[in-house]
Amino acid sequence: MNEEKREQTPILRVDDVRCHYPQKKKYVRSDGTVIRKAVVKAVDGVSFSIPKGEILGVIGESGCGKSSLGRLLVRLEKCTSGKIYLDGQDMENLYRKDRLAFRRRTQMVFQNPFDTFDPRHSIGKILMDTMKLHHIGANDQERREMAIAELASAGLLPAESFLQRFPHEFSGGQLQRISILRSMLLGPDVMVADEPVSMLDVSIRADIINLLYESTRKKNTAMVFISHDITTTRYISDSIAVMYLGRIVEMGQADEVVTAPRHPYTKALISNCGSIDPRVKKKAIYLPGEPPTPVDIPSGCPFWPRCPQATKECRQQEQQLKDMGGNHFVRCSQVTGL
């Protein structure tokens, strides 16, 4: 993240966003007590901003709220509270005013490419119908030529033959490439990539990551890259946010968060991240137990039941996200001194 980007008006600003899901069934704690009006706090007070053309990586364990956050950013889910601003305008107002225009400005690449295409339609029809819906291209011939050019640029050759084929005739890697191309054809302001390579063979993951990176740089599109893979996230991202139980616990420049983590949870994640360099020796930090359920989040710091540095104050004191300098934010009183 360079100084020039920091001074830009953010294309995406998230302000204290929450996404809570009321449950119909009561929740029984391990000690036998009952929560009758249980609420799943999938996202619980998240704030950040992204300048145009920048990539924010989001990492964390399963169930930490990464995917829920991603769906909020493209309005597939509605915020319980808080605001999301797209180029300075309230996203909810933009969505209500013109949903089609809003969809063109925000796109999402999902984890499973096989679920993102209508199996009844050819790839040519899917791409051309998308462009036609959003008034891209003067006629079908121009849209066809644009589709061929995009397929060829992604290495899908001969592109003309790909237009005639159906989704079931492609591999997962080919379909994910086409999914990315379809989204980028619209020239979105914001792209959310939710575990885009986790279902693909290791041998083709690098190609998909590079396609995402090059496409967003070419179109100057801001991207939120959601992944469990810390190494990949560091490679593609300008900055990284670490989530735990619906909250960001650490956020900063990608290299700094990975090489010099400050929050105990981030340290544990990084210590268990594999390396292709056999000379790198790290002592893994093992966290006891599983993450608490988002239905029954512990008081004070939600991480204290698993934290090796937890004190009595951690169990009682609400943690605040504090800038430790250089736009490196940490939510831990043991680090910040709050």
Backbone as numpy.savetxt, mean C-alpha at the origin, in Angstrom:
# Nx Ny Nz CAx CAy CAz Cx Cy Cz
13.86 10.38 -0.83 12.99 11.57 -0.83 13.89 12.80 -0.83
13.93 13.55 -1.92 14.80 14.71 -1.97 14.09 15.97 -1.49
14.90 17.03 -1.30 14.36 18.26 -0.74 13.33 18.90 -1.67
13.56 18.77 -2.99 12.63 19.37 -3.95 11.25 18.76 -3.81
11.17 17.44 -3.62 9.88 16.78 -3.48 9.19 17.18 -2.19
9.95 17.37 -1.13 9.34 17.70 0.15 8.63 19.04 0.10
9.14 19.94 -0.76 8.56 21.27 -0.83 7.31 21.32 -1.69
7.05 20.26 -2.46 5.88 20.24 -3.32 4.61 20.07 -2.50
3.50 20.57 -3.04 2.20 20.29 -2.44 1.91 18.81 -2.62
1.58 18.08 -1.57 1.35 16.64 -1.73 0.15 16.36 -2.63
0.30 15.38 -3.49 -0.81 14.97 -4.34 -1.81 14.16 -3.52
-1.32 13.49 -2.45 -2.18 12.71 -1.56 -1.85 13.05 -0.12
-2.88 13.45 0.63 -2.69 13.75 2.06 -3.74 13.01 2.87
-3.29 12.26 3.83 -4.16 11.46 4.70 -4.11 12.07 6.09
-5.28 12.45 6.61 -5.36 13.20 7.86 -6.18 12.45 8.91
-5.49 11.77 9.83 -6.11 11.09 10.97 -7.25 10.18 10.53
-6.97 9.32 9.57 -8.01 8.45 8.99 -8.21 7.20 9.84
-9.49 6.86 10.01 -9.88 5.64 10.71 -10.88 4.85 9.88
-10.78 3.53 9.99 -11.74 2.65 9.34 -12.11 1.55 10.33
-13.31 1.66 10.90 -13.78 0.72 11.92 -14.98 -0.07 11.40
-15.00 -1.35 11.73 -16.08 -2.22 11.29 -16.84 -2.77 12.51
-18.05 -2.27 12.77 -18.85 -2.82 13.88 -19.20 -4.29 13.61
-19.11 -5.10 14.65 -19.39 -6.53 14.51 -20.75 -6.88 15.10
-21.46 -7.77 14.43 -22.78 -8.19 14.91 -22.66 -9.15 16.10
-21.60 -9.95 16.08 -21.41 -10.92 17.15 -20.58 -10.32 18.28
-20.85 -10.75 19.48 -20.04 -10.30 20.62 -18.67 -10.97 20.57
-17.70 -10.34 21.23 -16.34 -10.86 21.25 -15.99 -11.27 22.68
-15.46 -12.49 22.82 -15.09 -13.02 24.14 -13.58 -12.99 24.28
-13.11 -12.26 25.30 -11.68 -12.20 25.56 -11.17 -13.51 26.12
-9.84 -13.65 26.17 -9.23 -14.88 26.69 -9.52 -15.08 28.17
-9.79 -13.96 28.90 -10.09 -14.09 30.33 -11.57 -14.34 30.60
-12.36 -14.46 29.53 -13.78 -14.76 29.68 -14.71 -13.57 29.65
-14.16 -12.35 29.76 -15.02 -11.17 29.69 -15.50 -10.97 28.25
-16.64 -10.28 28.13 -17.32 -10.18 26.84 -17.40 -8.72 26.39
-17.08 -8.47 25.13 -17.32 -7.17 24.50 -18.56 -7.32 23.62
-19.67 -6.71 24.02 -20.93 -6.92 23.31 -21.02 -6.12 22.02
-20.46 -4.93 22.01 -20.46 -4.12 20.79 -19.04 -4.03 20.26
-18.57 -5.15 19.73 -17.19 -5.24 19.25 -17.02 -4.43 17.97
-15.84 -3.84 17.84 -15.50 -3.04 16.65 -14.10 -3.42 16.20
-13.96 -3.79 14.93 -12.65 -4.07 14.36 -12.03 -2.75 13.90
-10.93 -2.37 14.53 -10.26 -1.11 14.20 -9.16 -1.41 13.18
-9.57 -1.54 11.91 -8.63 -1.93 10.86 -7.59 -0.85 10.61
-8.02 0.40 10.55 -7.12 1.55 10.43 -7.51 2.52 11.54
-6.53 2.96 12.33 -6.88 3.66 13.56 -6.02 4.91 13.78
-6.28 5.94 12.97 -5.59 7.20 13.15 -4.30 7.31 12.35
-4.40 7.16 11.04 -3.23 7.21 10.16 -3.15 8.56 9.47
-1.95 9.15 9.45 -1.72 10.42 8.77 -0.38 10.37 8.03
-0.38 10.84 6.79 0.85 10.98 6.02 0.53 11.76 4.74
1.54 12.13 3.99 1.34 12.79 2.71 2.39 12.29 1.72
2.04 12.33 0.42 2.94 11.87 -0.63 3.00 12.93 -1.73
4.17 13.43 -2.07 4.30 14.35 -3.21 4.07 13.59 -4.52
3.79 14.32 -5.56 3.57 13.73 -6.87 4.83 13.02 -7.35
4.67 11.80 -7.83 5.79 11.05 -8.36 6.57 10.26 -7.33
6.21 10.35 -6.06 6.95 9.64 -5.02 6.28 8.31 -4.69
7.07 7.36 -4.19 6.56 6.04 -3.82 6.71 5.83 -2.32
5.59 5.53 -1.66 5.58 5.21 -0.23 5.36 3.72 -0.07
6.29 3.05 0.57 6.12 1.63 0.88 5.46 1.46 2.24
4.55 0.50 2.34 3.88 0.21 3.61 4.13 -1.26 3.95
4.73 -1.49 5.12 5.06 -2.85 5.54 4.47 -3.12 6.92
4.43 -4.41 7.27 3.89 -4.82 8.56 3.37 -6.24 8.47
3.07 -6.84 9.61 2.55 -8.20 9.65 1.15 -8.28 9.05
0.72 -9.49 8.75 -0.65 -9.70 8.29 -1.63 -9.23 9.36
-2.67 -8.52 8.92 -3.66 -8.02 9.86 -3.35 -6.67 10.45
-2.26 -6.02 9.98 -1.89 -4.72 10.57 -2.69 -3.56 9.96
-3.44 -3.81 8.87 -4.27 -2.76 8.28 -3.74 -2.21 6.98
-2.70 -2.83 6.41 -2.09 -2.32 5.17 -3.10 -2.30 4.02
-3.75 -3.43 3.79 -4.69 -3.53 2.66 -5.92 -2.67 2.88
-6.39 -2.59 4.12 -7.54 -1.73 4.43 -7.20 -0.27 4.12
-5.98 0.13 4.46 -5.54 1.49 4.16 -5.51 1.72 2.65
-4.99 0.76 1.92 -4.94 0.88 0.47 -6.31 1.04 -0.16
-7.28 0.29 0.34 -8.63 0.39 -0.19 -9.28 1.73 0.14
-8.93 2.30 1.29 -9.43 3.63 1.63 -8.89 4.68 0.66
-7.65 4.53 0.24 -7.00 5.53 -0.60 -7.59 5.62 -2.00
-8.29 4.55 -2.43 -8.94 4.57 -3.75 -10.46 4.54 -3.60
-10.92 4.74 -2.38 -12.36 4.82 -2.06 -13.13 3.54 -2.37
-12.45 2.38 -2.18 -13.16 1.11 -2.20 -13.78 0.84 -0.84
-13.28 1.53 0.17 -13.87 1.54 1.50 -14.04 3.00 1.92
-15.00 3.26 2.78 -15.26 4.62 3.24 -14.66 4.83 4.63
-14.05 5.99 4.83 -13.45 6.31 6.12 -14.53 6.44 7.19
-14.28 5.87 8.36 -15.16 6.08 9.51 -15.01 7.51 10.01
-13.79 8.00 10.02 -13.51 9.40 10.37 -12.19 9.80 9.75
-11.90 11.10 9.78 -10.70 11.60 9.15 -10.95 11.98 7.70
-9.94 12.55 7.07 -10.07 13.04 5.70 -8.90 12.56 4.84
-9.20 12.33 3.56 -8.17 12.06 2.57 -8.30 13.13 1.49
-7.18 13.77 1.15 -7.19 14.86 0.17 -6.40 14.45 -1.06
-7.00 14.64 -2.23 -6.35 14.37 -3.50 -6.06 15.70 -4.17
-4.79 16.05 -4.28 -4.36 17.33 -4.83 -5.06 18.51 -4.13
-5.19 18.40 -2.80 -5.75 19.47 -2.00 -7.26 19.47 -1.88
-7.94 18.55 -2.57 -9.40 18.49 -2.53 -9.87 17.26 -1.77
-10.96 17.42 -1.02 -11.52 16.32 -0.25 -11.90 15.17 -1.18
-11.31 14.00 -0.95 -11.54 12.86 -1.82 -13.01 12.43 -1.84
-13.67 12.52 -0.70 -15.08 12.12 -0.64 -15.94 13.02 -1.52
-15.65 14.32 -1.54 -16.40 15.24 -2.39 -16.13 14.96 -3.87
-14.87 14.66 -4.21 -14.53 14.33 -5.59 -15.26 13.07 -6.04
-15.32 12.10 -5.14 -15.98 10.83 -5.46 -17.47 11.03 -5.70
-18.11 11.83 -4.86 -19.54 12.06 -5.01 -19.87 12.90 -6.24
-18.99 13.84 -6.56 -19.23 14.75 -7.68 -19.15 14.04 -9.02
-18.12 13.21 -9.22 -17.93 12.53 -10.50 -17.11 11.26 -10.26
-17.80 10.14 -10.10 -17.10 8.90 -9.78 -16.18 8.44 -10.90
-16.59 8.63 -12.13 -15.77 8.20 -13.26 -14.46 8.97 -13.30
-14.54 10.29 -13.14 -13.33 11.11 -13.13 -12.44 10.75 -11.95
-13.06 10.45 -10.81 -12.29 10.06 -9.64 -11.55 8.75 -9.88
-12.23 7.77 -10.49 -11.61 6.47 -10.75 -10.43 6.60 -11.71
-10.51 7.55 -12.61 -9.40 7.75 -13.53 -8.18 8.29 -12.79
-8.39 9.05 -11.73 -7.28 9.65 -11.00 -6.67 8.73 -9.94
-7.41 7.72 -9.51 -6.91 6.78 -8.50 -7.09 5.35 -9.00
-6.04 4.59 -9.03 -6.09 3.22 -9.52 -5.43 2.27 -8.52
-5.80 0.99 -8.64 -5.26 -0.01 -7.73 -4.88 -1.27 -8.48
-3.71 -1.82 -8.15 -3.27 -3.12 -8.66 -3.39 -4.11 -7.52
-4.15 -5.18 -7.74 -4.45 -6.12 -6.67 -3.46 -7.27 -6.64
-3.54 -8.03 -5.57 -2.62 -9.14 -5.36 -2.82 -10.26 -6.37
-4.07 -10.61 -6.65 -4.37 -11.74 -7.53 -4.81 -11.22 -8.90
-3.95 -11.31 -9.92 -4.33 -10.78 -11.24 -5.45 -11.56 -11.90
-5.65 -12.82 -11.51 -6.70 -13.63 -12.13 -8.11 -13.17 -11.76
-8.22 -12.42 -10.66 -9.52 -11.94 -10.21 -9.85 -10.54 -10.72
-8.95 -9.94 -11.48 -9.15 -8.55 -11.87 -9.62 -8.37 -13.32
-9.82 -9.49 -14.04 -10.26 -9.41 -15.43 -11.53 -10.24 -15.63
-12.41 -9.75 -16.49 -13.61 -10.49 -16.86 -13.20 -11.61 -17.81
-13.38 -12.88 -17.41 -12.91 -14.00 -18.26 -13.65 -14.12 -19.59
-14.78 -13.42 -19.74 -15.57 -13.52 -20.97 -15.03 -12.63 -22.08
-14.14 -11.69 -21.74 -13.68 -10.70 -22.71 -12.20 -10.88 -23.04
-11.83 -10.59 -24.26 -10.43 -10.64 -24.67 -9.68 -9.46 -24.05
-8.35 -9.58 -24.03 -7.53 -8.52 -23.48 -7.69 -7.23 -24.30
-7.83 -7.39 -25.62 -8.04 -6.22 -26.46 -9.30 -5.47 -26.10
-10.39 -6.21 -25.90 -11.66 -5.58 -25.53 -11.56 -4.93 -24.16
-10.90 -5.60 -23.22 -10.76 -5.06 -21.86 -10.01 -3.73 -21.88
-8.88 -3.68 -22.59 -8.09 -2.46 -22.63 -8.80 -1.35 -23.40
-9.40 -1.70 -24.54 -10.05 -0.69 -25.37 -11.32 -0.15 -24.73
-12.07 -1.03 -24.05 -13.28 -0.57 -23.35 -12.93 0.36 -22.20
-11.81 0.08 -21.53 -11.36 0.96 -20.44 -11.05 2.36 -20.97
-10.32 2.40 -22.09 -9.99 3.70 -22.68 -11.23 4.42 -23.20
-12.14 3.67 -23.79 -13.36 4.27 -24.32 -14.22 4.86 -23.21
-14.31 4.13 -22.10 -15.10 4.59 -20.96 -14.58 5.92 -20.43
-13.27 6.07 -20.46 -12.65 7.29 -19.92 -12.29 8.30 -21.02
-12.85 8.09 -22.20 -12.69 9.05 -23.32 -11.23 9.25 -23.70
-10.50 8.15 -23.77 -9.11 8.17 -24.21 -9.06 7.65 -25.64
-8.51 8.43 -26.55 -8.45 8.03 -27.95 -9.66 8.52 -28.73
-9.43 8.90 -29.98 -10.51 9.47 -30.80 -11.45 8.41 -31.33
-10.94 7.20 -31.58 -11.76 6.13 -32.14 -11.15 4.78 -31.77
-11.82 3.70 -32.18 -11.37 2.36 -31.82 -10.00 2.05 -32.42
-9.73 2.51 -33.62 -8.44 2.25 -34.25 -7.30 2.89 -33.45
-7.52 4.12 -33.02 -6.49 4.78 -32.22 -6.30 4.09 -30.89
-7.41 3.68 -30.28 -7.31 2.97 -29.00 -6.60 1.63 -29.18
-6.84 0.96 -30.27 -6.17 -0.31 -30.55 -4.66 -0.10 -30.69
-4.28 0.93 -31.40 -2.86 1.22 -31.57 -2.20 1.58 -30.24
-2.92 2.29 -29.39 -2.39 2.62 -28.07 -2.20 1.36 -27.23
-3.17 0.45 -27.30 -3.08 -0.80 -26.55 -1.89 -1.64 -27.03
-1.70 -1.71 -28.34 -0.57 -2.46 -28.90 0.75 -1.87 -28.45
0.84 -0.54 -28.48 2.08 0.14 -28.06 2.40 -0.13 -26.59
1.38 -0.11 -25.73 1.59 -0.34 -24.30 2.01 -1.79 -24.04
1.38 -2.74 -24.71 1.75 -4.15 -24.55 3.18 -4.39 -25.01
3.54 -3.78 -26.12 4.90 -3.93 -26.65 5.93 -3.33 -25.70
5.59 -2.20 -25.08 6.52 -1.54 -24.16 6.79 -2.39 -22.92
5.84 -3.27 -22.58 6.00 -4.15 -21.42 6.60 -5.50 -21.80
7.02 -5.63 -23.07 7.65 -6.86 -23.52 6.69 -7.97 -23.88
5.42 -7.65 -24.05 4.41 -8.66 -24.42 4.30 -8.66 -25.95
5.11 -9.52 -26.58 5.22 -9.56 -28.03 4.90 -10.95 -28.58
4.30 -11.03 -29.78 3.79 -9.90 -30.58 2.50 -9.35 -29.98
2.46 -8.06 -29.82 1.36 -7.40 -29.10 0.01 -7.65 -29.75
-0.04 -7.71 -31.09 -1.32 -7.91 -31.79 -1.97 -9.22 -31.38
-1.17 -10.26 -31.22 -1.75 -11.56 -30.85 -2.27 -11.56 -29.42
-1.65 -10.74 -28.54 -2.10 -10.68 -27.14 -3.50 -10.06 -27.05
-3.81 -9.16 -27.95 -5.13 -8.52 -27.91 -6.25 -9.51 -28.12
-6.01 -10.57 -28.86 -7.06 -11.52 -29.22 -7.24 -12.62 -28.18
-6.33 -12.70 -27.24 -6.37 -13.79 -26.25 -7.20 -13.40 -25.03
-7.62 -14.43 -24.28 -8.47 -14.24 -23.09 -7.63 -14.43 -21.83
-8.10 -13.90 -20.71 -7.30 -13.94 -19.47 -6.79 -15.32 -19.08
-7.60 -16.37 -19.30 -7.17 -17.70 -18.87 -6.00 -18.24 -19.70
-5.68 -17.58 -20.80 -4.58 -18.02 -21.66 -3.24 -17.42 -21.25
-3.22 -16.62 -20.20 -2.00 -15.95 -19.76 -1.49 -16.52 -18.45
-0.20 -16.34 -18.22 0.37 -16.68 -16.91 0.07 -15.56 -15.93
0.31 -15.81 -14.65 0.06 -14.79 -13.64 0.91 -13.55 -13.85
2.19 -13.75 -14.25 3.06 -12.61 -14.49 2.61 -11.77 -15.67
2.15 -12.42 -16.74 1.66 -11.69 -17.90 0.40 -10.89 -17.56
-0.50 -11.53 -16.80 -1.74 -10.83 -16.43 -1.45 -9.64 -15.51
-0.47 -9.80 -14.61 -0.16 -8.68 -13.72 0.45 -7.52 -14.51
1.25 -7.83 -15.51 1.77 -6.77 -16.38 0.63 -6.02 -17.06
-0.33 -6.77 -17.57 -1.47 -6.15 -18.27 -2.32 -5.35 -17.29
-2.46 -5.85 -16.06 -3.21 -5.11 -15.04 -2.56 -3.76 -14.75
-1.23 -3.74 -14.68 -0.51 -2.49 -14.45 -0.67 -1.56 -15.64
-0.56 -2.11 -16.85 -0.70 -1.29 -18.06 -2.10 -0.69 -18.16
-3.10 -1.48 -17.83 -4.48 -0.98 -17.89 -4.67 0.20 -16.94
-4.10 0.10 -15.75 -4.22 1.20 -14.79 -3.46 2.43 -15.26
-2.27 2.24 -15.80 -1.43 3.37 -16.18 -1.91 4.03 -17.47
-2.70 3.33 -18.28 -3.28 3.94 -19.47 -4.12 5.17 -19.13
-4.67 5.20 -17.91 -5.54 6.29 -17.49 -4.75 7.49 -16.97
-3.45 7.33 -16.81 -2.64 8.43 -16.27 -3.07 8.86 -14.90
-3.18 7.92 -13.92 -3.69 8.28 -12.59 -2.73 9.17 -11.82
-3.28 9.93 -10.88 -2.46 10.72 -9.96 -1.88 9.84 -8.86
-2.68 8.83 -8.45 -2.28 7.96 -7.34 -2.53 6.50 -7.73
-1.52 5.68 -7.48 -1.63 4.23 -7.71 -1.39 3.52 -6.38
-2.24 2.53 -6.07 -2.03 1.68 -4.90 -1.74 0.27 -5.40
-0.59 -0.27 -5.05 -0.21 -1.63 -5.44 -0.22 -2.49 -4.18
-1.19 -3.38 -4.08 -1.38 -4.19 -2.88 -0.81 -5.59 -3.09
0.37 -5.84 -2.55 1.06 -7.12 -2.69 1.07 -7.58 -4.16
1.55 -6.76 -5.09 1.41 -7.07 -6.51 2.23 -8.25 -7.01
3.22 -8.70 -6.24 4.07 -9.80 -6.72 4.06 -11.01 -5.80
3.28 -11.00 -4.74 3.34 -12.09 -3.76 2.84 -13.42 -4.31
1.99 -13.39 -5.36 1.47 -14.63 -5.92 2.24 -15.09 -7.15
3.31 -14.39 -7.49 4.04 -14.67 -8.71 5.35 -15.41 -8.42
5.86 -16.09 -9.43 7.14 -16.78 -9.30 8.25 -15.78 -9.01
9.20 -16.23 -8.21 10.31 -15.37 -7.84 11.06 -14.87 -9.08
11.14 -15.72 -10.10 11.93 -15.39 -11.30 11.38 -14.19 -12.06
10.09 -13.86 -11.91 9.52 -12.74 -12.67 9.14 -11.55 -11.79
9.35 -11.68 -10.49 8.97 -10.57 -9.61 9.73 -9.30 -9.92
11.02 -9.43 -10.22 11.83 -8.24 -10.50 11.30 -7.49 -11.71
10.85 -8.23 -12.73 10.32 -7.59 -13.93 9.06 -6.78 -13.61
8.20 -7.33 -12.77 6.95 -6.65 -12.41 7.26 -5.39 -11.57
8.18 -5.53 -10.63 8.57 -4.39 -9.80 9.16 -3.28 -10.66
10.03 -3.65 -11.60 10.63 -2.64 -12.48 9.58 -1.98 -13.38
8.59 -2.75 -13.84 7.52 -2.18 -14.65 6.72 -1.17 -13.84
6.41 -1.51 -12.59 5.69 -0.57 -11.72 6.51 0.70 -11.51
7.78 0.52 -11.21 8.65 1.66 -10.93 8.76 2.57 -12.15
9.05 1.98 -13.31 9.25 2.77 -14.52 7.95 3.44 -14.98
6.82 2.74 -14.83 5.54 3.31 -15.25 5.16 4.51 -14.41
5.35 4.40 -13.10 4.98 5.52 -12.23 5.93 6.70 -12.41
7.20 6.42 -12.64 8.15 7.51 -12.89 7.83 8.21 -14.21
7.49 7.43 -15.22 7.19 8.00 -16.53 5.97 8.91 -16.48
4.94 8.49 -15.74 3.69 9.25 -15.66 3.68 10.23 -14.49
4.77 10.24 -13.69 4.86 11.10 -12.50 3.71 10.81 -11.54
3.42 9.52 -11.37 2.32 9.06 -10.52 2.83 8.72 -9.13
2.14 9.19 -8.11 2.45 8.80 -6.73 1.93 7.38 -6.50
2.69 6.58 -5.76 2.27 5.19 -5.53 2.44 4.82 -4.07
1.46 4.05 -3.57 1.55 3.41 -2.27 1.78 1.93 -2.53
2.94 1.43 -2.16 3.35 0.05 -2.44 3.24 -0.76 -1.16
2.29 -1.67 -1.11 2.01 -2.47 0.09 2.64 -3.85 -0.07
3.43 -4.27 0.92 4.13 -5.55 0.78 4.61 -6.07 2.12
4.81 -7.42 2.17 5.49 -8.03 3.31 7.00 -8.07 3.08
7.40 -7.94 1.82 8.80 -8.09 1.44 9.54 -6.77 1.68
10.33 -6.73 2.73 11.01 -5.50 3.12 12.10 -5.13 2.11
12.80 -6.12 1.60 13.87 -5.85 0.63 13.32 -5.22 -0.63
12.24 -5.78 -1.15 11.61 -5.25 -2.36 11.06 -3.85 -2.10
10.45 -3.67 -0.94 9.88 -2.37 -0.60 10.97 -1.30 -0.52
12.09 -1.65 0.06 13.22 -0.70 0.13 13.71 -0.34 -1.27
13.75 -1.33 -2.16 14.26 -1.11 -3.51 13.40 -0.11 -4.29
12.09 -0.25 -4.18 11.20 0.55 -5.03 10.77 1.86 -4.39
10.85 1.98 -3.06 10.22 3.10 -2.36 11.18 4.25 -2.07
10.61 5.45 -2.04 11.34 6.64 -1.57 11.29 6.70 -0.05
10.14 6.35 0.51 9.96 6.35 1.96 9.17 5.11 2.36
9.23 4.76 3.64 8.56 3.55 4.14 7.80 3.89 5.41
6.57 3.36 5.50 5.77 3.46 6.72 5.58 2.05 7.27
5.80 1.88 8.55 5.63 0.59 9.22 4.34 0.63 10.02
3.44 -0.33 9.77 2.15 -0.35 10.46 2.06 -1.49 11.46
1.37 -1.20 12.56 1.08 -2.22 13.58 -0.29 -1.94 14.15
-1.20 -2.89 14.04 -2.56 -2.78 14.56 -3.25 -1.48 14.12
-3.17 -1.19 12.82 -3.91 -0.06 12.27 -3.25 1.28 12.41
-2.03 1.34 12.99 -1.35 2.61 13.20 0.05 2.57 12.59
0.53 3.73 12.17 1.91 3.85 11.72 2.79 4.04 12.96
3.77 3.13 13.13 4.65 3.21 14.29 6.02 3.80 13.93
6.36 3.78 12.64 7.61 4.41 12.19 7.48 4.76 10.72
8.04 5.89 10.33 7.98 6.32 8.94 9.15 7.24 8.65
9.77 7.04 7.49 10.89 7.88 7.11 11.44 7.47 5.77
12.59 8.00 5.40 13.23 7.62 4.15 13.53 6.13 4.15
13.35 5.50 3.00 13.42 4.04 2.92 14.74 3.49 3.47
15.87 4.01 3.01 17.15 3.49 3.45 17.36 3.67 4.95
16.90 4.80 5.48 17.09 5.07 6.90 16.24 4.15 7.77
15.00 3.92 7.36 14.12 3.04 8.15 14.67 1.62 8.17
15.22 1.16 7.03 15.70 -0.22 6.94 17.07 -0.39 7.59
17.95 0.57 7.42 19.31 0.43 7.95 19.45 0.92 9.39
18.58 1.85 9.81 18.67 2.38 11.17 17.28 2.49 11.79
16.58 1.35 11.94 15.24 1.39 12.54 15.31 1.81 14.00
14.26 2.52 14.47 14.26 3.01 15.85 13.18 2.39 16.71
12.04 2.09 16.12 10.95 1.49 16.89 11.26 0.00 17.12
11.00 -0.51 18.33 11.29 -1.93 18.61 10.62 -2.90 17.63
9.41 -2.55 17.18 8.72 -3.43 16.22 9.43 -3.43 14.87
9.85 -2.26 14.40 10.58 -2.18 13.14 11.89 -2.94 13.23
12.58 -2.82 14.35 13.83 -3.54 14.54 13.62 -5.04 14.42
12.52 -5.53 14.99 12.23 -6.97 14.91 11.94 -7.39 13.48
11.15 -6.59 12.76 10.85 -6.91 11.36 12.13 -6.97 10.53
12.97 -5.93 10.66 14.19 -5.86 9.87 15.14 -7.00 10.21
15.22 -7.36 11.48 16.15 -8.41 11.90 15.77 -9.76 11.33
14.50 -9.95 11.00 14.05 -11.21 10.43 13.94 -11.17 8.91
14.41 -10.09 8.31 14.38 -9.95 6.85 15.58 -10.67 6.26
15.35 -11.57 5.32 16.43 -12.32 4.70 17.30 -11.44 3.83
18.54 -11.88 3.60 19.47 -11.15 2.75 20.11 -12.12 1.77
20.34 -11.66 0.52 20.99 -12.51 -0.46 22.51 -12.47 -0.29
22.99 -11.61 0.58 24.43 -11.50 0.83 24.81 -12.36 2.03
25.52 -13.48 1.83 25.86 -14.37 2.94 26.81 -13.74 3.95
27.45 -12.63 3.58 28.37 -11.97 4.51 27.64 -11.15 5.56
26.37 -10.85 5.30 25.60 -10.05 6.25 25.07 -10.97 7.36
25.48 -10.69 8.56 25.04 -11.50 9.69 24.21 -10.64 10.64
22.99 -11.08 10.90 22.09 -10.35 11.78 21.53 -11.29 12.84
21.35 -10.75 14.01 20.73 -11.52 15.09 19.24 -11.25 15.07
18.48 -12.30 14.80 17.03 -12.15 14.69 16.41 -11.85 16.04
15.45 -10.92 16.04 14.70 -10.58 17.24 13.34 -11.25 17.14
13.06 -12.17 18.04 11.80 -12.92 17.98 10.79 -12.30 18.95
9.61 -12.00 18.44 8.55 -11.40 19.25 7.64 -12.51 19.77
7.34 -12.51 21.05 6.48 -13.56 21.60 5.03 -13.38 21.16
4.37 -14.51 20.93 2.93 -14.48 20.65 2.57 -13.91 19.29
1.26 -13.78 19.11 0.71 -13.20 17.89 0.27 -11.76 18.15
0.12 -10.96 17.08 -0.41 -9.60 17.29 -1.80 -9.66 17.92
-2.12 -8.77 18.85 -3.47 -8.75 19.43 -4.51 -8.52 18.34
-5.72 -8.94 18.60 -6.80 -8.71 17.64 -7.16 -7.23 17.58
-7.48 -6.72 16.38 -7.91 -5.31 16.27 -9.27 -5.05 16.90
-9.92 -6.09 17.41 -11.17 -5.92 18.15 -10.88 -5.47 19.58
-9.77 -5.95 20.12 -9.45 -5.69 21.53 -8.00 -5.21 21.63
-7.76 -3.98 21.21 -6.40 -3.42 21.19 -6.00 -3.03 22.61
-4.80 -3.42 23.04 -4.36 -3.09 24.40 -4.32 -1.58 24.64
-4.50 -1.18 25.89 -4.41 0.24 26.24 -2.97 0.70 26.15
-2.78 2.03 26.11 -1.44 2.57 26.00 -0.86 2.26 24.63
0.36 1.75 24.62 0.99 1.34 23.37 0.50 -0.06 22.99
-0.12 -0.23 21.83 -0.65 -1.56 21.44 0.43 -2.63 21.35
1.70 -2.21 21.23 2.78 -3.18 21.05 3.36 -3.70 22.36
2.94 -3.12 23.50 3.61 -3.46 24.75 3.56 -4.95 25.13
2.48 -5.71 24.83 2.50 -7.12 25.24 3.62 -7.94 24.58
4.17 -7.45 23.46 5.20 -8.20 22.74 6.55 -7.48 22.75
6.59 -6.29 23.31 7.78 -5.45 23.21 8.82 -5.81 24.28
10.07 -6.04 23.89 11.11 -6.36 24.88 11.53 -5.16 25.73
11.13 -3.94 25.32 11.51 -2.74 26.06 10.35 -2.13 26.85
9.21 -2.81 26.89 8.01 -2.22 27.49 8.19 -1.95 28.98
7.63 -0.83 29.41 7.63 -0.44 30.82 6.18 -0.29 31.29
6.01 0.01 32.55 4.67 0.22 33.09 3.99 1.40 32.41
4.78 2.44 32.11 4.22 3.62 31.45 3.70 3.28 30.05
4.36 2.35 29.37 3.94 1.96 28.01 2.53 1.38 28.03
2.15 0.72 29.12 0.82 0.11 29.22 -0.27 1.14 29.44
0.11 2.32 29.91 -0.88 3.32 30.28 -0.86 4.55 29.38
0.29 4.87 28.81 0.47 6.12 28.09 0.20 5.97 26.60
-0.65 6.83 26.06 -0.91 6.86 24.62 0.34 7.35 23.89
0.75 6.63 22.86 1.97 6.96 22.14 1.68 7.95 21.01
2.58 8.89 20.79 2.44 9.89 19.74 3.53 9.70 18.69
3.17 9.97 17.44 4.13 9.89 16.34 4.93 11.20 16.32
6.23 11.11 16.59 7.08 12.30 16.71 8.18 12.29 15.67
8.45 13.48 15.09 9.54 13.64 14.14 10.86 13.68 14.91
11.71 12.69 14.64 13.00 12.61 15.31 14.09 13.35 14.55
13.69 14.07 13.48 14.65 14.79 12.66 14.77 14.14 11.29
14.83 14.97 10.25 14.97 14.44 8.90 13.73 13.71 8.42
12.56 14.13 8.92 11.30 13.49 8.55 11.28 12.00 8.88
11.93 11.64 9.97 11.90 10.26 10.46 10.99 10.25 11.70
9.81 9.65 11.56 8.79 9.67 12.61 8.78 8.34 13.36
8.64 8.42 14.68 8.59 7.22 15.51 7.48 7.37 16.54
6.73 6.28 16.77 5.67 6.26 17.79 6.11 5.32 18.93
6.98 5.83 19.81 7.45 5.04 20.94 8.04 5.98 21.98
7.48 5.98 23.16 7.95 6.89 24.21 9.35 6.55 24.68
9.77 5.27 24.53 11.12 4.87 24.90 12.16 5.51 23.98
11.72 5.84 22.73 12.62 6.46 21.76 12.50 7.96 21.75
11.27 8.44 21.79 11.00 9.89 21.67 11.16 10.63 22.98
11.00 9.91 24.10 11.09 10.55 25.41 9.83 11.24 25.84
8.72 11.08 25.06 7.46 11.73 25.43 6.74 10.93 26.50
